[in-house]
C-alpha cells in the first residue's frame, strides 16, 4: 500500500477546509521548514504549502517557527556582531533606495549595520544589492567577508542566496506562482547576527502587526516595522508614515510626521547614480534628502530608547548628522 509522505500532514493542517484547517504551532512550523530546508519536500507539496499559507496569512507563531529552523541550520560563526539588522527584500519602483544612505551614515557614525536582501524577483524594481558598487561596496560571499566589512567599513550586505540558499530559491518562485510567498516575510525576520536593533519594511498594512508580534516571539527588544515606500524600510518624507515599534520589549505604533506639507513630484526616471551624487552634494534632491533624514531619525529612536523621542528632535539630530557627513568618503 502507498505510504503517506512525511510532509503531507503539514499541508493537510493548512488545507482541510474552513472548519478543519488551522495554523501551525511554532514547533510544527519549525519541523515543516526543517524539511523544506533539507530538500525533503516534493515541489508540488512546497507550492501547495506556500500558497495555503499565503491565502490564510501566516501567523506570528508560524513565522517564528520557520525562523527557528533557519537559525538552527544557517548559523553564522560566533564572534560576528552588528548593532543594526536591516532587511531589504521588496525593491523600489517609484523611488531610489535612499535608505541606503541612512544606513551608510549610521556606519560613518560608528554603528555597525548588517543588511540582507534579495533581488530580481519582481520586474521593474531597483534592488539595494545593485546600488552598492558606486560606493565601493560589494555583496558578501561568505560570513568571513561580512566580518571583514563590518570591521573595516561598519557596513556589510549579504544576499539571501548566500545567507540561506534554499530561501533564495523560494523567493525566485514569485514569477512562477504569481504571488509572493510567506518566505518574503520570513527573510525579513531572520536577524541572523542577533543585532539588538532590527529594521524592516512592509507594503500591505495588515502585515505590520504580524511582523511586530513575530519579532517579539523571536526576542527583539528594539525594532521597527515601516509601512514604507514600496515595502522597504524607508520613511516617506512627503506623507505621514505608519510605524510599528518595539521599544525596550514593549509594542507601540503611530504615525511619523511628514517633513514636507505637500507631495513632491516623482522623478520621471530613476538614475541610480543620484544616490552617490546626493551623498557628495553634487545634486539637490528634496525627496531623497528628506527620506534619508526621516529614516535616520526613525532609527535614532531605536538606538536611544531611553532618551526623549519626539520626532522633531530626532529629525534635527538626523539633519545635523547628514549635514556633517564626509562627502568625500565615497
Backbone as CSV, one residue per row, in Angstrom:
resi,resn,N_x,N_y,N_z,CA_x,CA_y,CA_z,C_x,C_y,C_z
1,UNK,0.837,-1.202,0.000,0.000,0.000,0.000,0.871,1.251,0.000
2,UNK,0.377,2.306,-0.657,1.126,3.562,-0.725,1.203,4.192,0.656
3,UNK,2.377,4.685,0.984,2.566,5.354,2.266,2.458,6.869,2.095
4,UNK,1.893,7.518,3.092,1.758,8.974,3.042,3.130,9.627,3.207
5,UNK,3.364,10.668,2.431,4.620,11.408,2.515,4.708,12.113,3.873
6,UNK,5.885,12.157,4.508,6.007,12.771,5.839,5.595,14.241,5.892
7,UNK,5.633,14.933,4.743,5.275,16.355,4.752,3.773,16.561,4.589
8,UNK,3.076,15.522,4.154,1.648,15.653,3.882,0.838,16.178,5.070
9,UNK,1.131,15.775,6.315,0.338,16.292,7.438,0.361,17.810,7.563
10,UNK,1.492,18.430,7.194,1.574,19.892,7.316,0.700,20.574,6.269
11,UNK,0.630,20.007,5.076,-0.273,20.537,4.054,-1.721,20.343,4.489
12,UNK,-2.001,19.192,5.070,-3.374,18.886,5.496,-3.836,19.838,6.599
13,UNK,-2.961,20.153,7.536,-3.330,21.067,8.626,-3.825,22.401,8.063
14,UNK,-3.148,22.876,7.027,-3.484,24.180,6.452,-4.665,24.120,5.491
15,UNK,-4.895,22.973,4.871,-5.837,22.925,3.767,-7.058,22.055,3.966
16,UNK,-7.414,21.765,5.208,-8.504,20.812,5.461,-9.888,21.469,5.435
17,UNK,-9.978,22.638,4.876,-11.281,23.285,4.775,-11.491,24.343,5.836
18,UNK,-12.614,25.080,5.697,-12.867,26.207,6.592,-12.971,25.781,8.050
19,UNK,-13.564,24.625,8.298,-13.753,24.192,9.681,-12.621,23.314,10.186
20,UNK,-11.956,22.608,9.280,-10.945,21.661,9.726,-9.520,22.191,9.729
21,UNK,-9.259,23.266,8.996,-7.885,23.771,8.915,-7.570,24.690,10.092
22,UNK,-6.282,24.868,10.325,-5.809,25.751,11.399,-4.391,26.178,11.076
23,UNK,-3.881,27.094,11.874,-2.486,27.487,11.743,-1.595,26.430,12.378
24,UNK,-0.356,26.397,11.936,0.631,25.520,12.550,1.060,26.078,13.899
25,UNK,1.396,25.199,14.804,2.058,25.652,16.024,3.498,26.045,15.689
26,UNK,4.159,26.688,16.617,5.552,27.070,16.371,6.422,25.846,16.127
27,UNK,6.203,24.789,16.866,7.002,23.570,16.703,6.692,22.887,15.372
28,UNK,5.422,22.851,15.000,5.065,22.272,13.702,5.695,23.072,12.562
29,UNK,5.671,24.395,12.689,6.273,25.240,11.660,7.780,25.004,11.577
30,UNK,8.413,24.841,12.723,9.858,24.553,12.734,10.150,23.237,12.022
31,UNK,9.338,22.212,12.286,9.545,20.914,11.645,9.303,20.992,10.138
32,UNK,8.250,21.712,9.748,7.941,21.834,8.326,9.057,22.560,7.581
33,UNK,9.543,23.671,8.141,10.619,24.412,7.479,11.909,23.614,7.469
34,UNK,12.151,22.828,8.493,13.339,21.969,8.502,13.316,21.020,7.309
35,UNK,12.169,20.420,7.031,12.062,19.522,5.886,12.267,20.265,4.567
36,UNK,11.756,21.485,4.484,11.937,22.283,3.267,13.410,22.613,3.063
37,UNK,14.071,23.048,4.108,15.485,23.429,4.005,16.373,22.233,3.671
38,UNK,15.965,21.059,4.112,16.746,19.846,3.874,16.319,19.117,2.600
39,UNK,15.484,19.768,1.788,15.059,19.239,0.488,14.379,17.884,0.643
40,UNK,13.519,17.783,1.647,12.767,16.549,1.874,11.287,16.729,1.542
41,UNK,11.014,17.682,0.631,9.647,18.019,0.246,9.546,17.992,-1.276
42,UNK,8.471,17.444,-1.792,8.258,17.439,-3.238,7.852,18.841,-3.704
43,UNK,8.183,19.205,-4.951,7.857,20.553,-5.439,6.379,20.890,-5.334
44,UNK,5.501,19.931,-5.655,4.076,20.220,-5.583,3.624,20.447,-4.141
45,UNK,4.266,19.765,-3.193,3.943,19.993,-1.788,4.373,21.393,-1.354
46,UNK,5.544,21.803,-1.806,6.048,23.126,-1.448,5.121,24.207,-1.988
47,UNK,4.726,24.091,-3.248,3.821,25.080,-3.824,2.499,25.148,-3.082
48,UNK,1.932,23.990,-2.777,0.662,23.965,-2.052,0.813,24.578,-0.664
49,UNK,1.872,24.218,0.018,2.132,24.708,1.372,2.252,26.233,1.381
50,UNK,3.053,26.768,0.471,3.282,28.211,0.441,2.009,28.976,0.113
51,UNK,1.242,28.486,-0.844,0.040,29.208,-1.248,-1.094,29.072,-0.227
52,UNK,-1.189,27.935,0.450,-2.172,27.826,1.533,-1.852,28.820,2.644
53,UNK,-0.575,28.954,2.964,-0.166,29.953,3.949,-0.488,31.359,3.465
54,UNK,-0.245,31.605,2.189,-0.475,32.944,1.619,-1.939,33.322,1.706
55,UNK,-2.828,32.382,1.380,-4.270,32.661,1.422,-4.725,32.858,2.864
56,UNK,-4.263,32.002,3.760,-4.658,32.094,5.173,-4.050,33.314,5.843
57,UNK,-2.874,33.719,5.397,-1.974,34.703,6.013,-1.248,34.039,7.186
58,UNK,0.039,34.086,7.102,0.865,33.407,8.085,0.688,34.016,9.476
59,UNK,0.718,33.175,10.487,0.590,33.605,11.875,1.976,33.871,12.453
60,UNK,2.081,34.754,13.450,3.385,35.019,14.066,4.075,33.762,14.582
61,UNK,3.302,32.832,15.162,3.904,31.601,15.677,4.500,30.769,14.543
62,UNK,3.847,30.786,13.381,4.381,30.065,12.224,5.689,30.699,11.758
63,UNK,5.704,32.003,11.636,6.921,32.688,11.195,8.056,32.473,12.184
64,UNK,7.751,32.503,13.477,8.790,32.269,14.483,9.340,30.853,14.372
65,UNK,8.467,29.882,14.132,8.930,28.505,13.959,9.782,28.343,12.715
66,UNK,9.377,28.998,11.620,10.199,28.962,10.409,11.582,29.551,10.687
67,UNK,11.597,30.693,11.384,12.878,31.336,11.703,13.738,30.449,12.593
68,UNK,13.117,29.743,13.527,13.870,28.815,14.385,14.620,27.790,13.535
69,UNK,13.921,27.230,12.537,14.537,26.201,11.696,15.703,26.778,10.889
70,UNK,15.527,27.981,10.357,16.604,28.605,9.588,17.793,28.896,10.481
71,UNK,17.554,29.449,11.637,18.643,29.811,12.548,19.420,28.574,13.006
72,UNK,18.725,27.455,13.179,19.400,26.226,13.600,20.341,25.700,12.522
73,UNK,19.999,25.909,11.253,20.757,25.292,10.144,21.705,26.246,9.434
74,UNK,21.482,27.533,9.565,22.320,28.512,8.868,22.808,29.559,9.870
75,UNK,23.543,29.059,10.831,24.023,29.895,11.926,25.363,30.528,11.552
76,UNK,25.507,31.849,11.660,26.806,32.476,11.392,27.850,32.028,12.418
77,UNK,29.139,32.117,12.077,30.179,31.790,13.050,30.087,32.716,14.266
78,UNK,30.498,32.212,15.398,30.480,33.037,16.607,31.450,34.202,16.467
79,UNK,31.116,35.290,17.115,32.022,36.438,17.141,31.693,37.527,16.138
80,UNK,30.774,37.272,15.182,30.384,38.305,14.225,29.147,39.008,14.781
81,UNK,29.248,40.306,14.977,28.145,41.054,15.581,27.866,42.321,14.778
82,UNK,26.660,42.807,14.906,26.269,44.078,14.309,25.298,44.766,15.251
83,UNK,25.270,46.092,15.200,24.360,46.850,16.055,22.958,46.901,15.475
84,UNK,22.870,46.885,14.130,21.587,47.063,13.457,21.424,45.998,12.388
85,UNK,20.281,45.317,12.400,19.900,44.388,11.338,18.876,45.098,10.464
86,UNK,19.165,45.165,9.141,18.307,45.930,8.232,17.972,45.044,7.038
87,UNK,16.715,44.662,6.919,16.316,43.790,5.811,15.797,44.616,4.640
88,UNK,16.114,44.167,3.423,15.699,44.885,2.212,15.357,43.873,1.125
89,UNK,14.083,43.501,1.062,13.648,42.420,0.176,12.634,42.848,-0.882
90,UNK,12.073,44.036,-0.784,10.993,44.410,-1.693,11.505,44.961,-3.016
91,UNK,12.542,45.805,-2.958,12.935,46.548,-4.149,12.079,47.793,-4.282
92,UNK,12.612,48.788,-4.976,11.905,50.069,-5.125,11.414,50.229,-6.555
93,UNK,10.236,50.839,-6.697,9.636,51.029,-8.011,9.514,52.500,-8.385
94,UNK,9.100,53.325,-7.422,8.844,54.738,-7.713,9.993,55.649,-7.300
95,UNK,10.824,55.186,-6.388,11.928,55.998,-5.903,13.165,55.123,-5.748
96,UNK,14.322,55.753,-5.674,15.561,55.036,-5.394,15.583,54.603,-3.928
97,UNK,16.424,53.632,-3.575,16.546,53.217,-2.170,17.389,54.203,-1.365
98,UNK,16.781,55.344,-1.070,17.510,56.394,-0.337,17.920,55.933,1.055
99,UNK,17.204,54.957,1.605,17.534,54.467,2.951,18.950,53.911,3.022
100,UNK,19.512,53.519,1.888,20.899,53.044,1.890,21.831,54.128,2.414
101,UNK,21.557,55.380,2.081,22.388,56.481,2.579,22.222,56.648,4.092
102,UNK,21.021,56.408,4.601,20.812,56.453,6.061,21.667,55.402,6.745
103,UNK,21.684,54.190,6.172,22.485,53.112,6.753,23.976,53.437,6.698
104,UNK,24.428,53.996,5.586,25.850,54.338,5.454,26.228,55.476,6.398
105,UNK,25.298,56.377,6.650,25.569,57.456,7.594,25.655,56.920,9.022
106,UNK,24.801,55.971,9.359,24.910,55.321,10.666,26.261,54.633,10.817
107,UNK,26.711,53.973,9.750,28.018,53.324,9.788,29.130,54.352,9.979
108,UNK,29.022,55.478,9.297,30.031,56.532,9.451,30.102,57.025,10.884
109,UNK,28.967,56.988,11.567,28.899,57.451,12.949,29.227,56.350,13.956
110,UNK,29.674,55.199,13.469,30.171,54.165,14.364,29.232,53.027,14.668
111,UNK,28.043,53.000,14.054,27.077,51.933,14.305,27.203,50.876,13.206
112,UNK,27.507,49.653,13.558,27.647,48.595,12.558,26.275,48.165,12.037
113,UNK,26.148,48.101,10.710,24.880,47.789,10.060,25.069,46.546,9.197
114,UNK,24.266,45.517,9.469,24.228,44.339,8.608,22.934,44.361,7.834
115,UNK,23.042,44.445,6.508,21.886,44.500,5.629,21.815,43.205,4.825
116,UNK,20.619,42.657,4.688,20.448,41.446,3.879,19.193,41.598,3.046
117,UNK,19.199,40.954,1.861,18.070,41.130,0.975,18.096,40.194,-0.209
118,UNK,17.199,40.473,-1.154,17.086,39.683,-2.368,16.945,40.641,-3.540
119,UNK,17.120,40.103,-4.730,16.993,40.932,-5.925,16.387,40.098,-7.058
120,UNK,15.825,40.795,-8.047,15.420,40.159,-9.290,14.116,39.403,-9.279
121,UNK,13.405,39.345,-8.146,12.196,38.516,-8.100,10.979,39.218,-8.691
122,UNK,11.030,40.552,-8.837,9.906,41.295,-9.392,10.427,42.274,-10.436
123,UNK,9.880,42.208,-11.632,10.361,43.060,-12.723,10.079,44.531,-12.438
124,UNK,10.952,45.399,-12.953,10.727,46.833,-12.867,11.091,47.458,-11.544
125,UNK,11.839,46.751,-10.713,12.231,47.297,-9.414,13.746,47.483,-9.320
126,UNK,14.128,48.437,-8.482,15.541,48.716,-8.211,15.878,48.065,-6.878
127,UNK,16.926,47.247,-6.864,17.272,46.486,-5.662,18.545,47.031,-5.018
128,UNK,18.553,46.992,-3.690,19.671,47.546,-2.929,20.992,46.925,-3.338
129,UNK,21.005,45.626,-3.554,22.245,44.937,-3.905,22.900,45.553,-5.142
130,UNK,22.090,46.030,-6.069,22.618,46.601,-7.307,23.110,48.032,-7.129
131,UNK,22.881,48.622,-5.975,23.280,50.010,-5.715,24.597,50.119,-4.943
132,UNK,25.216,49.007,-4.609,26.386,49.018,-3.745,27.672,49.453,-4.451
133,UNK,27.825,49.046,-5.704,29.098,49.234,-6.407,29.576,50.682,-6.440
134,UNK,28.715,51.681,-6.719,29.213,53.068,-6.748,29.835,53.524,-5.431
135,UNK,29.492,52.857,-4.340,30.033,53.215,-3.032,31.265,52.377,-2.667
136,UNK,31.756,51.611,-3.640,32.911,50.760,-3.381,32.589,49.563,-2.521
137,UNK,31.318,49.182,-2.490,30.875,48.045,-1.693,30.496,46.893,-2.609
138,UNK,30.471,45.697,-2.058,30.039,44.533,-2.808,29.307,43.579,-1.886
139,UNK,28.379,42.798,-2.430,27.699,41.800,-1.601,28.709,40.790,-1.062
140,UNK,28.513,40.386,0.160,29.445,39.448,0.795,29.158,38.027,0.327
141,UNK,30.221,37.309,-0.010,30.089,35.942,-0.495,30.036,34.929,0.644
142,UNK,30.511,35.321,1.825,30.523,34.409,2.965,30.591,35.226,4.247
143,UNK,30.521,34.523,5.385,30.497,35.213,6.669,31.840,35.844,7.015
144,UNK,32.934,35.297,6.510,34.230,35.920,6.759,34.284,37.312,6.127
145,UNK,33.722,37.427,4.932,33.684,38.729,4.281,32.764,39.688,5.030
146,UNK,31.657,39.182,5.559,30.795,40.013,6.402,31.584,40.549,7.584
147,UNK,32.310,39.661,8.254,33.109,40.068,9.409,34.133,41.131,9.031
148,UNK,34.798,40.934,7.903,35.824,41.886,7.466,35.210,43.242,7.138
149,UNK,34.084,43.239,6.425,33.486,44.517,6.037,32.909,45.261,7.241
150,UNK,32.332,44.529,8.186,31.843,45.187,9.389,32.990,45.817,10.172
151,UNK,34.122,45.128,10.207,35.289,45.665,10.922,35.885,46.867,10.203
152,UNK,35.944,46.810,8.882,36.608,47.859,8.118,35.691,49.036,7.792
153,UNK,34.448,48.749,7.456,33.533,49.799,6.990,32.315,49.994,7.887
154,UNK,32.117,49.079,8.832,30.943,49.081,9.705,29.640,48.918,8.926
155,UNK,29.735,48.378,7.720,28.558,48.073,6.907,28.853,46.825,6.092
156,UNK,27.872,45.918,6.018,28.014,44.732,5.185,26.642,44.342,4.659
157,UNK,26.641,43.844,3.423,25.413,43.359,2.793,25.619,41.914,2.370
158,UNK,24.632,41.073,2.654,24.659,39.687,2.189,23.318,39.346,1.566
159,UNK,23.372,38.736,0.386,22.156,38.281,-0.272,21.617,37.043,0.435
160,UNK,20.299,36.889,0.390,19.698,35.680,0.946,20.210,34.443,0.214
161,UNK,20.688,34.617,-1.016,21.233,33.492,-1.779,22.454,32.896,-1.093
162,UNK,23.203,33.723,-0.370,24.342,33.237,0.401,23.956,32.950,1.849
163,UNK,23.086,33.780,2.378,22.697,33.638,3.785,21.964,32.326,4.015
164,UNK,21.022,32.005,3.124,20.256,30.750,3.216,19.790,30.390,1.812
165,UNK,20.610,29.666,1.037,20.291,29.395,-0.374,18.898,28.834,-0.637
166,UNK,18.366,27.910,0.176,17.013,27.413,-0.132,15.955,28.519,-0.106
167,UNK,16.088,29.483,0.813,15.121,30.576,0.845,15.285,31.471,-0.378
168,UNK,16.532,31.652,-0.819,16.762,32.419,-2.032,16.068,31.792,-3.228
169,UNK,16.111,30.481,-3.316,15.436,29.782,-4.417,13.918,29.942,-4.329
170,UNK,13.384,29.885,-3.126,11.934,30.001,-2.971,11.461,31.407,-3.316
171,UNK,12.235,32.419,-2.957,11.853,33.785,-3.297,11.703,33.947,-4.807
172,UNK,12.562,33.273,-5.559,12.508,33.400,-7.013,11.306,32.668,-7.627
173,UNK,10.533,31.964,-6.812,9.288,31.357,-7.303,8.191,32.395,-7.504
174,UNK,8.460,33.633,-7.143,7.462,34.703,-7.268,6.865,34.751,-8.669
175,UNK,7.687,34.635,-9.685,7.185,34.733,-11.056,6.534,33.439,-11.536
176,UNK,6.784,32.332,-10.852,6.158,31.058,-11.210,4.787,30.928,-10.545
177,UNK,4.723,31.278,-9.273,3.469,31.166,-8.537,2.548,32.355,-8.788
178,UNK,3.136,33.477,-9.228,2.330,34.664,-9.464,2.066,35.497,-8.237
179,UNK,2.545,35.043,-7.083,2.357,35.738,-5.816,3.627,35.630,-4.983
180,UNK,3.813,36.592,-4.128,4.860,36.446,-3.120,4.402,35.420,-2.087
181,UNK,5.364,34.736,-1.517,5.041,33.710,-0.532,5.434,34.185,0.868
182,UNK,5.059,33.446,1.909,5.452,33.824,3.267,6.957,33.894,3.482
183,UNK,7.735,33.300,2.573,9.191,33.374,2.710,9.680,34.810,2.596
184,UNK,8.985,35.642,1.826,9.352,37.051,1.739,9.256,37.712,3.109
185,UNK,8.254,37.321,3.878,8.121,37.837,5.242,9.153,37.209,6.156
186,UNK,9.323,35.909,6.053,10.268,35.197,6.907,11.672,35.797,6.820
187,UNK,12.145,36.051,5.615,13.512,36.556,5.447,13.723,37.873,6.190
188,UNK,12.694,38.691,6.210,12.804,39.978,6.906,12.996,39.804,8.407
189,UNK,12.539,38.669,8.935,12.531,38.478,10.387,13.752,37.731,10.909
190,UNK,14.684,37.349,10.061,15.733,36.411,10.467,16.736,37.011,11.451
191,UNK,17.155,38.261,11.241,18.154,38.893,12.117,19.254,37.889,12.475
192,UNK,20.004,37.394,11.487,20.924,36.277,11.734,22.058,36.569,12.704
193,UNK,22.454,37.839,12.835,23.533,38.179,13.770,22.996,38.574,15.140
194,UNK,21.671,38.436,15.328,21.041,38.765,16.606,21.390,40.191,17.033
195,UNK,21.293,41.111,16.075,21.568,42.520,16.369,20.535,43.057,17.362
196,UNK,20.925,43.959,18.255,19.976,44.483,19.251,18.895,45.373,18.657
197,UNK,19.137,45.903,17.459,18.156,46.751,16.777,17.825,46.130,15.428
198,UNK,16.537,46.026,15.102,16.135,45.480,13.807,15.195,46.452,13.101
199,UNK,15.358,46.534,11.766,14.582,47.450,10.936,14.058,46.667,9.741
200,UNK,12.753,46.705,9.493,12.204,46.025,8.320,10.998,46.781,7.804
201,UNK,10.605,46.472,6.573,9.502,47.178,5.944,8.437,46.244,5.415
202,UNK,7.223,46.784,5.239,6.109,46.051,4.647,5.401,46.969,3.661
203,UNK,4.624,46.361,2.770,3.812,47.145,1.845,2.340,47.123,2.272
204,UNK,1.813,45.934,2.579,0.406,45.807,2.952,0.232,46.097,4.445
205,UNK,-0.648,47.001,4.823,-0.802,47.391,6.231,-1.037,46.237,7.202
206,UNK,-1.856,45.199,6.867,-2.104,44.148,7.856,-0.858,43.363,8.252
207,UNK,0.194,43.419,7.431,1.386,42.645,7.733,2.240,43.274,8.835
208,UNK,2.085,44.563,9.070,2.948,45.222,10.049,2.780,44.660,11.461
209,UNK,1.559,44.525,11.979,1.416,43.914,13.316,1.938,42.483,13.358
210,UNK,1.806,41.753,12.238,2.319,40.384,12.182,3.836,40.389,12.361
211,UNK,4.519,41.306,11.673,5.969,41.422,11.842,6.310,41.762,13.279
212,UNK,5.573,42.687,13.846,5.831,43.137,15.212,5.689,41.987,16.212
213,UNK,4.604,41.225,16.087,4.376,40.101,17.009,5.419,39.000,16.814
214,UNK,5.814,38.755,15.561,6.843,37.748,15.304,8.167,38.163,15.920
215,UNK,8.517,39.429,15.757,9.768,39.925,16.322,9.787,39.754,17.839
216,UNK,8.654,39.998,18.485,8.577,39.795,19.935,8.826,38.342,20.292
217,UNK,8.208,37.421,19.539,8.405,35.999,19.804,9.872,35.598,19.642
218,UNK,10.575,36.292,18.750,11.984,35.976,18.491,12.929,36.739,19.405
219,UNK,12.382,37.487,20.345,13.214,38.119,21.365,13.682,39.522,21.056
220,UNK,13.093,40.176,20.071,13.514,41.534,19.731,13.169,42.500,20.853
221,UNK,14.132,43.364,21.200,13.925,44.379,22.236,13.733,45.771,21.640
222,UNK,14.438,46.049,20.520,14.325,47.337,19.846,14.125,47.075,18.359
223,UNK,12.974,47.444,17.835,12.727,47.180,16.426,11.643,48.075,15.876
224,UNK,11.608,48.183,14.557,10.548,48.945,13.914,10.201,48.283,12.588
225,UNK,8.919,48.238,12.314,8.409,47.805,11.016,7.776,49.016,10.355
226,UNK,8.226,49.307,9.151,7.829,50.525,8.450,6.880,50.166,7.312
227,UNK,5.757,50.820,7.257,4.961,50.745,6.033,5.519,51.821,5.111
228,UNK,6.679,51.478,4.536,7.465,52.471,3.826,7.266,52.433,2.327
229,UNK,8.054,53.223,1.645,7.925,53.328,0.194,8.224,51.986,-0.477
230,UNK,7.258,51.467,-1.213,7.453,50.240,-1.963,7.611,48.997,-1.123
231,UNK,7.368,49.088,0.174,7.555,47.933,1.045,8.926,47.863,1.677
232,UNK,9.764,48.856,1.433,11.083,48.900,2.063,11.024,49.730,3.346
233,UNK,12.057,49.580,4.180,12.116,50.287,5.455,12.648,51.700,5.232
234,UNK,11.828,52.518,4.587,12.191,53.901,4.291,11.007,54.795,4.593
235,UNK,11.229,55.814,5.401,10.157,56.736,5.767,9.917,57.708,4.615
236,UNK,8.674,57.841,4.221,8.313,58.759,3.148,8.279,60.189,3.712
237,UNK,9.048,61.106,3.134,9.112,62.452,3.714,7.944,63.356,3.343
238,UNK,7.151,62.961,2.334,6.072,63.831,1.883,4.685,63.271,2.181
239,UNK,4.616,62.297,3.083,3.332,61.807,3.574,3.544,61.173,4.944
240,UNK,2.490,61.162,5.740,2.595,60.540,7.055,2.890,59.055,6.887
241,UNK,3.739,58.508,7.755,4.217,57.138,7.610,3.863,56.333,8.859
242,UNK,3.259,55.180,8.650,2.829,54.321,9.749,3.997,53.452,10.225
243,UNK,4.296,53.535,11.529,5.401,52.781,12.113,4.883,51.904,13.250
244,UNK,5.419,50.693,13.320,5.101,49.764,14.407,6.384,49.466,15.156
245,UNK,6.423,49.892,16.418,7.653,49.872,17.202,7.690,48.714,18.198
246,UNK,8.908,48.309,18.536,9.190,47.579,19.770,10.273,48.387,20.473
247,UNK,9.943,48.942,21.613,10.874,49.772,22.374,11.036,49.143,23.752
248,UNK,12.253,48.721,24.058,12.528,48.043,25.331,11.567,46.879,25.560
249,UNK,11.265,46.158,24.476,10.427,44.976,24.578,8.941,45.245,24.637
250,UNK,8.531,46.507,24.547,7.110,46.855,24.593,6.662,47.350,23.214
251,UNK,5.431,46.971,22.826,4.945,47.342,21.495,4.295,48.720,21.524
252,UNK,4.391,49.388,20.383,3.793,50.702,20.210,3.583,50.891,18.713
253,UNK,2.767,51.832,18.352,2.581,52.164,16.944,2.144,53.609,16.841
254,UNK,2.313,54.163,15.668,1.923,55.549,15.480,2.314,56.046,14.107
255,UNK,2.001,57.302,13.862,2.293,57.950,12.597,3.514,58.849,12.754
256,UNK,4.495,58.641,11.881,5.673,59.510,11.856,5.343,60.697,10.944
257,UNK,5.453,61.913,11.467,5.009,63.069,10.683,5.876,63.337,9.462
258,UNK,5.244,63.839,8.435,5.937,64.153,7.190,6.840,65.369,7.365
259,UNK,7.888,65.446,6.554,8.750,66.626,6.539,8.178,67.731,5.666
260,UNK,7.525,67.338,4.578,7.018,68.296,3.609,5.495,68.283,3.617
261,UNK,4.906,69.471,3.565,3.452,69.578,3.649,2.758,69.008,2.420
262,UNK,3.410,69.124,1.256,2.801,68.666,0.028,3.597,67.526,-0.591
263,UNK,2.928,66.720,-1.403,3.605,65.654,-2.121,4.596,66.240,-3.120
264,UNK,5.756,65.613,-3.234,6.768,66.059,-4.181,6.607,65.320,-5.506
265,UNK,7.031,65.977,-6.562,6.945,65.380,-7.883,7.947,64.235,-7.989
266,UNK,7.473,63.086,-8.498,8.355,61.931,-8.647,9.296,62.123,-9.826
267,UNK,10.476,61.499,-9.731,11.405,61.511,-10.856,10.781,60.782,-12.038
268,UNK,10.961,61.331,-13.226,10.446,60.659,-14.418,11.178,59.348,-14.669
269,UNK,12.476,59.337,-14.389,13.291,58.138,-14.500,14.177,58.027,-13.270
270,UNK,14.447,56.805,-12.854,15.315,56.581,-11.706,16.745,56.403,-12.186
271,UNK,17.626,57.262,-11.731,19.041,57.187,-12.080,19.815,56.773,-10.834
272,UNK,20.277,55.526,-10.755,20.984,55.061,-9.552,22.158,55.935,-9.158
273,UNK,22.778,56.609,-10.130,23.922,57.471,-9.814,23.526,58.634,-8.913
274,UNK,22.224,58.959,-8.853,21.784,60.056,-7.995,22.037,59.763,-6.522
275,UNK,22.101,58.489,-6.149,22.382,58.146,-4.751,23.726,58.699,-4.313
276,UNK,24.761,58.402,-5.065,26.089,58.860,-4.668,26.263,60.350,-4.951
277,UNK,25.561,60.869,-5.957,25.628,62.314,-6.210,25.046,63.091,-5.039
278,UNK,23.944,62.575,-4.481,23.351,63.256,-3.327,24.292,63.194,-2.135
279,UNK,24.906,62.028,-1.907,25.859,61.928,-0.797,26.984,62.946,-0.967
280,UNK,27.495,63.095,-2.158,28.617,64.004,-2.414,28.197,65.468,-2.478
281,UNK,26.899,65.733,-2.446,26.433,67.108,-2.533,26.461,67.675,-3.933
282,UNK,26.475,66.793,-4.932,26.564,67.248,-6.321,25.200,67.600,-6.907
283,UNK,24.127,67.152,-6.277,22.771,67.468,-6.742,21.911,67.832,-5.537
284,UNK,20.823,68.517,-5.826,19.775,68.742,-4.840,18.613,67.807,-5.162
285,UNK,18.136,67.127,-4.160,17.012,66.204,-4.362,16.186,66.208,-3.080
286,UNK,15.186,67.096,-3.000,14.422,67.230,-1.750,13.822,65.923,-1.248
287,UNK,13.247,65.106,-2.161,12.666,63.849,-1.694,13.749,62.939,-1.125
288,UNK,14.844,62.769,-1.863,15.904,61.879,-1.408,16.491,62.315,-0.074
289,UNK,16.791,63.617,0.043,17.356,64.110,1.303,16.360,63.955,2.441
290,UNK,15.083,64.239,2.165,14.070,64.086,3.204,13.910,62.642,3.640
291,UNK,13.985,61.705,2.683,13.879,60.293,3.023,15.060,59.841,3.869
292,UNK,16.263,60.300,3.527,17.459,59.948,4.303,17.318,60.444,5.733
293,UNK,16.938,61.707,5.897,16.858,62.309,7.231,15.738,61.670,8.046
294,UNK,14.563,61.493,7.447,13.435,60.916,8.182,13.715,59.481,8.601
295,UNK,14.311,58.698,7.703,14.615,57.304,8.016,15.683,57.218,9.103
296,UNK,16.693,58.061,8.997,17.729,58.086,10.028,17.145,58.464,11.383
297,UNK,16.266,59.450,11.407,15.643,59.862,12.666,14.880,58.714,13.303
298,UNK,14.183,57.948,12.481,13.448,56.781,12.983,14.391,55.787,13.665
299,UNK,15.523,55.494,13.038,16.464,54.532,13.612,17.097,55.094,14.881
300,UNK,17.302,56.400,14.930,17.879,57.004,16.131,17.000,56.766,17.354
301,UNK,15.703,56.695,17.149,14.831,56.397,18.288,15.142,55.019,18.863
302,UNK,15.441,54.058,17.998,15.760,52.711,18.466,17.119,52.660,19.147
303,UNK,18.041,53.463,18.676,19.382,53.490,19.260,19.422,54.256,20.574
304,UNK,18.404,55.081,20.818,18.329,55.886,22.039,16.982,55.669,22.714
305,UNK,16.650,54.429,23.068,15.284,54.128,23.527,14.908,54.790,24.841
306,UNK,15.895,55.174,25.645,15.599,55.758,26.955,15.709,57.274,26.958
307,UNK,15.923,57.867,25.775,16.031,59.311,25.667,14.753,59.887,25.072
308,UNK,14.584,61.213,25.136,13.387,61.826,24.548,13.215,61.402,23.096
309,UNK,11.979,61.099,22.730,11.753,60.507,21.410,10.826,61.341,20.546
310,UNK,10.740,62.643,20.785,9.916,63.488,19.932,10.477,63.481,18.516
311,UNK,9.655,63.203,17.512,10.163,63.147,16.138,10.926,64.399,15.720
312,UNK,10.452,65.576,16.118,11.120,66.818,15.704,12.557,66.868,16.211
313,UNK,12.790,66.426,17.446,14.146,66.414,17.988,15.025,65.423,17.237
314,UNK,14.484,64.259,16.974,15.247,63.233,16.272,15.546,63.661,14.841
315,UNK,14.598,64.333,14.214,14.825,64.829,12.858,15.958,65.853,12.849
316,UNK,15.988,66.731,13.832,17.064,67.727,13.878,18.419,67.058,14.108
317,UNK,18.457,66.034,14.955,19.701,65.290,15.150,20.128,64.623,13.852
318,UNK,19.171,64.002,13.167,19.486,63.350,11.897,19.953,64.365,10.862
319,UNK,19.324,65.521,10.826,19.704,66.550,9.864,21.134,67.025,10.115
320,UNK,21.487,67.168,11.387,22.848,67.619,11.701,23.873,66.562,11.296
321,UNK,23.546,65.287,11.474,24.442,64.214,11.020,24.611,64.272,9.506
322,UNK,23.493,64.449,8.819,23.541,64.486,7.356,24.387,65.661,6.862
323,UNK,24.201,66.807,7.452,24.950,67.989,7.016,26.438,67.859,7.317
324,UNK,26.783,67.081,8.343,28.189,66.920,8.732,28.841,65.689,8.119
325,UNK,28.151,64.995,7.217,28.704,63.762,6.629,29.999,64.059,5.878
326,UNK,30.811,63.024,5.737,32.040,63.134,4.956,31.676,62.944,3.476
327,UNK,31.551,64.031,2.762,31.085,63.969,1.374,32.114,63.328,0.450
328,UNK,33.343,63.240,0.910,34.400,62.650,0.082,34.648,61.190,0.448
329,UNK,33.831,60.654,1.318,34.052,59.285,1.787,33.895,58.289,0.634
330,UNK,32.974,58.570,-0.268,32.723,57.649,-1.392,33.052,58.343,-2.699
